[in-house]
Structures are given as C-alpha cells and as structure tokens.
Amino acid sequence: MENLQTMKWFYLFYFLHGNWLCGFFTNNLDVAREGVPVDSVFGLLSITLFLNAFTLGTLSRFVFQMGLSIFETFQTEALALEVKSTQEAASPMAMTAAMEATSCPLLQHLAFLDFSELARRGADRRAPAFSLSQPGGHPHTFNQLAASSLGQITSLTQRLETALAPPSDNNNSPPVTANKPDFTGLRDLTGGAPPRPAAAPKRSEVAVLLDRLRGWLERRPLLGALLTEWPDSRPAAALADGRPALWAVSGLSALGVASLTEDRYGVAQRHLGPLLRALLELAAVLERVRRLAGCAGRGGGGAPVPRLAAGLRAATATALFRLTATFGPHLRSLGLSDKELARLEPYRLYTEG
C-alpha cells in the first residue's frame, strides 16, 4: 500500500521529465522507442509502465526496509555492561561511564536500558551496585548510578516545567527609551551644531515583508491554524528524548526495592529520599502534560511521543507504588516534608489512580 502511495510521485516526475530521459537513452543507446509519448495521458496509462514501476518499487522498498531492520537490530542489541564504578572498572565500557557518555547517545541509551534490566537479572549481577570500594570502603558504584539516574529524571522534569510555562510576550512590553543627552550647551562652546545621536539600524525589506506576510496569514482562520503553535507541542518536544529518564526511573526504583534485602551496607538508603522527591515532581509534571494534551484534543495514543509520555507516567506510578509499599513504615525517616509524605500516602494505600 505504501508503494502505491509513493508511485504518485514517480508518475508526476515521469510525466514532467520522462520524455526527455527516454529520448536521451534511446538516442545514445540506439534503442527503439515506443510510439506513445510518455508525457501524455495515454503514456501514463500504460500497463507495462505500471507493472515495471510497481515491481521495482516493491523490490526497492523491501531491500531498504530489510537493510534498515538489520542495521537497527545490530545497533540496538542489548549490552551487558560491567556494574562497577569508573574508578574500579577495568574497561571504559562500565555502566557508570556509559551512562555519562553524552558524546555517544546510542551508548548512553543502551547503558540506561541495561540499567533498567537489573531488576530482571539475578541478585549476583546487582551485587556490585551495593558493594564498597576497596580500599576506602566508599559506595562509589551506587553513588554514580544514582547520580546519573537522578540527573536524567531531574533534567526531564525541568525541561517539561519550562515547556509548560506560558511563553513570555515581549511584544506587549512598553519600549524602553533611553535618556537623550542634552547637547544645547555644546553649541556655545564649540561654535557649531551639536552632534546628532546615531540612528537606529533599519530592518531589511525582506524581514519587513516576511512579517507582513505572516501577519496576513495569521488573520486567515484556516491558514493561521497552520502557523499557530499547539499547546502540547513544547512538552512533546521535551519528551522526545525522555527514554533514558524512563529507564532511569525503572532501574533506580528496582534497585531501591532490592536494597531492602540485598544491601548489606545500607548504601542505597541515603538516596531513597531524593528519589521519592524526584518521582513526585516528575509525576506532577506528567499529569499536567496529560491534561494539556487532553485539552488540546491530541491524545494520539499511537504516536511515539504520547506513547512515551504514557510509559513514563506508568513507570513513575509503578516506582512510587513499589517504593512506598516496601519502605512504608520508614518513610518518615527519609527526610521528606509533611507535604511530600501526604502526597505519598495515596500510593502507600493503593488509592492513587
């Protein structure tokens, strides 16, 4: 079906330039040419032309899609990275180093994906995350994992808050007028005319013309809708690269739950308060994004960005449910405020929904 939709562009190009191309090849290769010209309606209705275009288009699309699938499968193959701190890792492919590899986004995404899979692995693979460095006895590994994950969650929350903030309208602000200097006294001292202040630079005619054209288009209801920014377009742009944050939510919450029975040194306890606080802030912002998308009438459940937003909301809610259910009796000892504890209470009682 997609091939048939693409063939309309082939027929358009064939109608405009097919006659010239056929003449070029037939004259240079001494090939017999059909009697019906290709830049005519009868030439476009040729059954041979349709079969050739459909067959070659189908084969070309199949080869391209197959190559793209092989490339994506090879590039996105899950990695089993070494769960060690950057100080202790013997290779640069440690999970902590890969999670900070901003110069290689693909490696960073695969690192966060592997981090989120720690919950499904055995306790033996999670054990290095709760270990202490030797010598010194410092929890470098968990500190770096938590710092990278909380950084992704906080960064996404801040981007969404900025996107949800109403844009500042600088056009309505009154123009700032500078105090003009008084040159009247210079005439008497110099005997000549006072210097004139420098004139403001003029805008180019192209910029003025574009502004007028945009204003004319915005006054037309149908055309103005194409130039108007949708209310949820800015949050959607902020969510476009939120996949590492989703994996960070899943991975860090899973480690927090597993720390109750697997963390012998208590290295994860000091991060539970900041994690719950970051999850509450992210959940509040995602709820605002959901309401904004509903008001805009663009639910679009099949689009990638709305699916990612729904996945983030589900992962955040799941993390809050699991953490509050696991550490419910100890929430007051995590340094949370009374307001934050009140917001966690529905998750602890399984009434949030």
N, C-alpha and C positions, 0 to 999 in steps of 0.2 A: 504493500500500500504506500509506503514511504517512497518507493521507487517511482510509482506513478505520479506522486506529487512533485518529485524532482524533475520529471520529464517535461513539465511545462516550460521550465527554463531552457531546457535543451531545444524544444520546439521553437521558442522565441529566438534563441541565438541562431538556430538553423534557418529560420525564415529571414532573418536580417543579414546573415553573413554566409549562409550555406552555399549560395550560388557562386560567390567569389571563391570560396575554398574548393568547391568542386571543379571550377574552371582552372584553378591553379594546379591541382593534382592531375586532372585529365590532360592538360596541355604539356606538363612536364614529364609525365609518365606514359604518355601516349595510350591512354585508356579510353575506351568507348564510353560516351556519356549518354544517359537516358534522355529521351525526348522531352519529358515533362520537367520544366524548371522547378527548382526546389524553393524558390521564393514566391510560390503561388499556392493557392488553396489546394489544388489537385496534387501538388507535390507533397504537401504536409499530410494528405490523406492516404499516402502510400502505405500499404500493408507491410511491405518489405522494410520500410523505414521504421515503422512501429516495432516490428519484431526484433530488428537489429538493436534499436535503442533500448528496448526493454531487456533483452538478453544481456547486452554489455553492461547496462546499468545495474542489473541484479548481481552479475558476477563481480563487478567493481565494488558494490556495497558489501557483498559477502566477504570479499578479501579484506576490505578496510576494517569491517567490524571484527573479523576474526583476528587480525593483527592487533587491533586496539584491545581486544579482550585478553590476548596473550600478554601484551605489554602491561596492562593493569594488574593481571594476576601475578606477574613476576615482580612488579614494583611494590605491590601491597601485600606480599607474602608476610605472614606474621613472623616476628623475630622473637627469640628467647634471649633477652639481654641479661647481662650479669647484674644481679642485685647487690651492688656494692657502692660505697662512696667513691667520689672521684680521687680521693687520696689513697684508697686501698685498691682500686681497680687496676688490673694488670694491662688492660687494653682500653682504648678510647671508646669502645662500644658498650660501656657500662650504662645502665639505665639512667642513673643520675646525670651523667654527662649528656646522654642523648636527649633527655627531657629539656635541657637548656640549649640545644643545638638550633638556635634561631636562624642560623645561616643555611640550614638544610631542613626546610619544613617537613619534607617527607619522613626523614629520620625522626624528627620530633613527634610527628603524628604516630608513627609506629611504636615509639617508646611509650607514649601515653596509652596506646592500645594494649601493649604488653603489660603496662602497669595496672590497667583495669582488669586484666585476666588473672591477676594474682589471687583473687578471691576464688577462682575456679581451680587453681592449682592446689597441690598438697601443701601441708604445713612446712615441709622441708624447703620448698622454694621461697616461702615467706619468711623463714627463719632469719636469713641475713638482714632483712629490713629491721628486725628488732635487736640486732646484735650491737655490741660495743666495740669500738676500735681498740686495738692493742698495738703499742702501749698507750695508756692515757685513759681508756675507759669512757670514750665520748660517743654518743649516738649520732655519728656523722651521717650514716646512711639514711636513717629515718628523718633526720632534720632536713636533709637535702630533698628527699622525696616529698615531704610535707611542704617545704618552701616552694618547690616548683608547682605542686598541685594547687596550693592556696593562691599562688601568683596567677595561675590561669583563671581560677574562679573569681578572684577579685578584679582582674583585668576585664573579664567579660561583664561583670556587674557594673563596673564603672562605664564601660562603653555603652551598655544599654541605658544606664541612667542619663548619660549625655545625649543619647539618641532620643530619649523620651522627653527631654527638656524642651519647652517651646522655643523655637528659633527666635533670636533677638532681632527685632525690626529696627534697623539703623536708619531706615528712610524717614521714620516719623520723628526722630530726634531733631531738636532745633539746631540749625547750623551754628557752629562756633565761630564767632567773629573776634578777631584779634584787635587789640587796641591800636589804632592807627597813630603813628608818631606825628607830632606837630612840627612841621618844617617852616612855620612862618617866620621864626626868628632867624633862620639861616639866610633869608633874603637880605636882611640888613647887614649881616656880617660878611657875606661873600659878594654882595652886589649883583648876584644873578638869581635865576629861578631856582627854587628848591628842587632837590631830586625827587623823582616820582617813584612810588613803590612798584616793585616788579609785578607784572600782570600774571594772573593765574594761568597755567597752561591750558590751552583749549583741547577739547576732546576731538578725536579724529572723526571724520564724517562717517566712516564705516561703523564706529561704535554708536554714534547717534542714530544712524539708520537701523541698526540691529535693535536698539532699544525701542524705537518707534514700531518696528515690525513685531517685536514681542508684545508690546502693549496692544497693538491691533489684534493679534491672535488671542490674547487673553480676554479681550472683550467679546469674543465669539464663544458661545457656550460649548459647542462641540470641540472646537479647536483648543479652547482654553483648558479643557479637561486633560488633553494630552500633555500640556505644559505644567499642570499643577502636580505638586508632589503629594503622593498618597500619604496618609497619616502614619502607616506602618512601614513605609519604605526605609526610613532611617534605622529603626530597630532590626529590620530584616537584613540590612547591610552589616549591622554589628553582629548579628547571629551567624553570618555566613561562614566565619572561621571559628565557630564555637565548639567544634568537635573535640579538640583537646580538653576543653573545660568539662564536657560531658564525661569523658573517660577519667578525668581527674576526680570528679565527684564520686563516680562508682568505685575507683580504685582506693582512694583515701578513706572513704566510709567503710569499705570492706576491711581494710587494714585496721581501722579503729575498732570494728566489731571483733575481729580476730584477736586483737591485742588483749582482750579480757582473759583469754585462756593461754595465749601463746607468748605474750610479752612478759618475760621473766624479770626484766629490769625496769619496767614502767616508762619506757622511752616515749610511748605514744600518748601518755596521759596528759602531758602539758600542751598537746596540740588539739585536744578534743574541744576545748572552749572556743578557740579561734575558728575551728572547722564548723562547729554548730552555728556560730555567729555569721560566718560567710555563707553557709547554706540558707539561713533565714533571710539574709539580704538578697541572695540570688532568687529564692522562691518568691519574694515580694515583687521583685522587678519582673520576673517572668509572668506573674499574674497580671501585672499592668500591661505587659506586651500582649497577653492573650485577650484582655478586654479591648485593647486598642484595635487588634486585628478583627475582633468581632464587630466593633462599631464601624470599621471600615468596610465590612462586608466582604472581606477577602480571606476566608478561612483557609481555602486552598490546601486541604489535607494531603493532596498528592504531590505538592511541590516540595523540593528538598528543604528549603528554609523552614516552612511550617512544620515539617516532619521533625527537623532538628529541634525546633522550639518545644514541640510536644515531648520529644525524647528527653530534653533537658528537664522539663517540668516533672516527668515521671521519675527520672533518675534522682532529682533533688528530693522529691517527696519520699521515695523509697529509702534514700540515705537518712533522712530525718526520722522516718518510722523505725528503721533498724537501730539507729544510734540511741534514740530515746527509749526504745524497748530494752536495749542492752544495758544502758547506764542510767535508767530511770531513777533509782534510789540515790544516785550520786551526782545528779545534775546541779544541785546547789553548791557543790564543792568545786565546780569547774570555772568559777569566776564570771558567771553570767549575771546580768542585771535582772531585776524583777520583771521588767517588760519582756525581756527575751525568754525568761522562764515561762511567762504566761503564754507567749506565742508557741512555745514547745509543748505546752500541756495538751492541746488537741491531738498532736502526733503521739504523745505518750498514751493517751486514752483511745487512740484509733477513731477519733471523731472528725479528724480533718479530712476533707474530701471534696 
